[in-house]
């Protein structure tokens, strides 16, 4: 039960962060990626703030032998740089640049009653389902 | 523009805090494509927390749209075919590459994972090239 409450609350908190940072606005993402146009550096601030906070958090959390409400940490240990990682990241990046949406902002932004976000979200879920149906799950 | 960066930094700190709490309490990584993917193809007894995390993302969006209506007003210039192709690529690619902006770009970099660093550089480069091609070449 505590695990489920934590999952909901952290999802909620993550969404608040996304909206505060305006990452739910695809135009801001496209303007960040448009280095040859009117470049918008906001995403750098977001990544900087999130990575530094999570890195400091990580240092303290990983000193514990186990998480508070689970038996062990489910952290990927894989180190292999394979074709799957590179191809997946490239396809993801192309789609991200095309419309300015990635998974978390598409979910949170779908609460904004905007049909473009809904179309993207449905296609994204379809893309994930195609992966699940066509490929086995990646080894962890 | 300067205030946008500060809001970005603040939002980023909130997201980093959420990721830290999820790791501290549940031992899980706040990678949204992985969490969502597990709703679709994960094991049954590992699914409910994922559904609740996704529900939190949605309820957070509803809450923020109430508190800050201007932020929820989006101007999306992409046409329907672009949105559909982009969605398919983001969904499929994030699963194939085992992560997206949150899993690789935030949590992975915060753990100093080489895999996540490479993935982040690849999707950033792909994003830069795609926007350049669409805005300045076509």
Interface residues (C-beta under 8 A of the other chain):
Chain A: X2 X3 X4 X6 X7 X8 X9 X10 X11 X12 X13 X14 X15 X16 X17 X18 X19 X20 X21 X22 X23 X24 X25 X26 X27 X28 X30 X33 X34 X35 X36 X37 X40 X41 X42 X43 X44 X45 X46 X47 X48 X49 X50 X51 X52 X53 X54 X55 X56 X57 X58 X61 X64 X66 X67 X68 X69 X70 X71 X72 X73 X74 X75 X76 X78 X79 X80 X81 X84 X85 X86 X87 X88 X89 X90 X91 X92 X93 X94 X95 X96 X97 X98 X99 X100 X101 X102 X103 X104 X106 X107 X108 X109 X110 X111 X112 X113 X114 X116 X117 X119 X120 X121 X122 X123 X124 X125 X126 X127 X128 X129 X130 X131 X132 X135 X137 X138
Chain B: X1 X4 X5 X6 X7 X8 X9 X10 X11 X12 X13 X14 X15 X16 X17 X18 X19 X20 X21 X22 X23 X24 X25 X26 X27 X28 X29 X30 X32 X33 X36 X37 X40 X41 X48 X49 X50 X52 X53 X54 X55 X56 X57 X58 X59 X60 X61 X62 X63 X64 X65 X68 X71 X72 X73 X74 X75 X76 X77 X78 X80 X82 X83 X84 X85 X86 X87 X88 X89 X90 X91 X92 X93 X94 X95 X96 X97 X98 X100 X101 X102 X104 X105 X106 X107 X109 X110 X111 X112 X113 X114 X115 X118 X119 X120 X122 X123 X124 X125 X126 X127 X128 X129 X130 X131 X132 X134 X135 X136
